[in-house]
Every structure is written in structure tokens, then in C-alpha cells.
Amino acid sequence: MNKIGIFYGSSGGNTQGVASRIAKKLGVADNDIYDVANAKSGNLTAYDTLLLGSSTWGLGDLQDDWEGFIGEVAKTDLSNKKVALFGCGDSASYCDTFCDAMGKIYRAVKDKTTVIGSVDTAGYSFDSSEAVVNGQFVGLALDEDNENQLTDDRINAWVEIIKSAI
Ligand SMILES: Cc1cc2nc3c(=O)[nH]c(=O)nc-3n(C[C@H](O)[C@H](O)[C@H](O)COP(=O)(O)O)c2cc1C
């Protein structure tokens, strides 16, 4: 059985809301969804697939609670797991650092695990993002501030990618 855990950091609730929408579509139970403010390395080990989500703050920074949790991720053996990333950002006001936090988490895990769920940048409008590698987002980039009408379709398409990759 492929057990999925969702770990999110959210300052204003957007990434939290997205985490729960993704969970519903993948059939992930509420007690397998963690706010990283209260999670530890031991919580990560229980899962085959980890979905890690962060909003971006400052100018391209991780969401505050991720600043601590990234160390917990770093000390966890992820070698037999798959990791997928998602993030919320603002592609209009922060078009040079759009969803950078997702790129930071990617760099922290990419040599330790298999990252799944990259997304085409077509349909997004931004200038620069650390989350773009080889022309694709390393995970699901969402903009609840300007494009929330696109979020459902973006989640639906991504969930199908995840299902076929796990
Ligand atoms: C002070 C501030 C700084 C921000 N910096 C960035 C940024 O560098 N890049 C980005 O894509 N979004 C940035 N955002 C937008 C947030 O990431 C976005 O509103 C997100 O949906 C917040 O999600 P949360 O409620 O889960 O924390 C910033 C927002 C604020 C208020």
C-alpha cells in the first residue's frame, strides 16, 4: 500500500487550504495532514509518498515554520520514498521570486529521494522562479492571490500526475 502524508507550512491559510483540497482528491485522511509547525522527522518516516507544501515569504523565503522543519527533512532517510512539492505564491507582486520556497525545498531533497510531480510553466505569468528547473516547475505552483479560479484545474491535473507516479 502506498501511504501518503501531506506536510504544509502556511502563514495565512492559503497553503493549508490547498493541502486539504489535494488531500480530498487523493483520499488522504485528516490525520495524515501535518502543519510543519507541529511535525517532526518521525512523522515523515511513516509514509511512502510525501507531499511537501510551502508558501513563499519575504523575497523568495521559505514560510516561517519551514525554516525549522527543513532540518527535520534533511535528517530523514528519504531514499525509499517519493516526494512531491506544492506551493502558493503571488506571481504578480512577487514575479521575480514566484514560489521560490518550492525550489528551496527541492534543493534540500533532490539528492536524497525521487522527486515526482513537475509541472509545465505554460499558463503561468511570472519573470523568475527558483522553483523552475529545466524549464518546468519542480512541483505544483499555485497563486491564490491572483489566479484562484485556476487552482481547481491545476490541482486536478497535478493529482493525476501524482497518482500515475506513485
Ligand atoms: C510580505 C509578503 C511577502 C511575500 N513574498 C513572496 C515571494 O517572494 N514570492 C511569492 O511567490 N509570493 C510571495 N508572497 C505571497 C504569498 O506567498 C501568498 O500570498 C501565499 O498564498 C500565502 O500563503 P499562506 O497563506 O499559506 O502563507 C508574499 C506575501 C507577502 C504578504
The ligand as an SDF file (V2000), in Angstrom:
LIG
                    3D

 31 33  0  0  0  0  0  0  0  0999 V2000
    5.2130   40.1910    2.8090 C   0  0  0  0  0  0  0  0  0  0  0  0
    4.9250   39.1410    1.7630 C   0  0  0  0  0  0  0  0  0  0  0  0
    5.9720   38.5900    1.0430 C   0  0  0  0  0  0  0  0  0  0  0  0
    5.7240   37.6460    0.0330 C   0  0  0  0  0  0  0  0  0  0  0  0
    6.7680   37.1680   -0.7360 N   0  0  0  0  0  0  0  0  0  0  0  0
    6.5020   36.3390   -1.7750 C   0  0  0  0  0  0  0  0  0  0  0  0
    7.5440   35.9140   -2.6550 C   0  0  0  0  0  0  0  0  0  0  0  0
    8.7280   36.2610   -2.5270 O   0  0  0  0  0  0  0  0  0  0  0  0
    7.2060   35.0710   -3.6910 N   0  0  0  0  0  0  0  0  0  0  0  0
    5.9130   34.6580   -3.8980 C   0  0  0  0  0  0  0  0  0  0  0  0
    5.6610   33.9170   -4.8590 O   0  0  0  0  0  0  0  0  0  0  0  0
    4.9020   35.0520   -3.0720 N   0  0  0  0  0  0  0  0  0  0  0  0
    5.1640   35.8780   -2.0220 C   0  0  0  0  0  0  0  0  0  0  0  0
    4.1480   36.2880   -1.2090 N   0  0  0  0  0  0  0  0  0  0  0  0
    2.7740   35.8090   -1.4500 C   0  0  0  0  0  0  0  0  0  0  0  0
    2.3870   34.6160   -0.5680 C   0  0  0  0  0  0  0  0  0  0  0  0
    3.2620   33.5220   -0.7650 O   0  0  0  0  0  0  0  0  0  0  0  0
    0.9750   34.1940   -0.9450 C   0  0  0  0  0  0  0  0  0  0  0  0
    0.0830   35.1810   -0.5110 O   0  0  0  0  0  0  0  0  0  0  0  0
    0.5670   32.8630   -0.3940 C   0  0  0  0  0  0  0  0  0  0  0  0
   -0.6730   32.4940   -0.9310 O   0  0  0  0  0  0  0  0  0  0  0  0
    0.4850   32.8460    1.1170 C   0  0  0  0  0  0  0  0  0  0  0  0
    0.1940   31.5290    1.5140 O   0  0  0  0  0  0  0  0  0  0  0  0
   -0.0820   31.1330    3.0370 P   0  0  0  0  0  0  0  0  0  0  0  0
   -1.3570   31.8250    3.4270 O   0  0  0  0  0  0  0  0  0  0  0  0
   -0.2390   29.6660    3.0020 O   0  0  0  0  0  0  0  0  0  0  0  0
    1.1060   31.5520    3.8490 O   0  0  0  0  0  0  0  0  0  0  0  0
    4.3900   37.2260   -0.2070 C   0  0  0  0  0  0  0  0  0  0  0  0
    3.3340   37.7900    0.5400 C   0  0  0  0  0  0  0  0  0  0  0  0
    3.6000   38.7420    1.4950 C   0  0  0  0  0  0  0  0  0  0  0  0
    2.4280   39.3420    2.2600 C   0  0  0  0  0  0  0  0  0  0  0  0
  1  2  1  0
  2  3  1  0
  2 30  2  0
  3  4  2  0
  4  5  1  0
  4 28  1  0
  5  6  2  0
  6  7  1  0
  6 13  1  0
  7  8  2  0
  7  9  1  0
  9 10  1  0
 10 11  2  0
 10 12  1  0
 12 13  2  0
 13 14  1  0
 14 15  1  0
 14 28  1  0
 15 16  1  0
 16 17  1  0
 16 18  1  0
 18 19  1  0
 18 20  1  0
 20 21  1  0
 20 22  1  0
 22 23  1  0
 23 24  1  0
 24 25  2  0
 24 26  1  0
 24 27  1  0
 28 29  2  0
 29 30  1  0
 30 31  1  0
M  END
$$$$
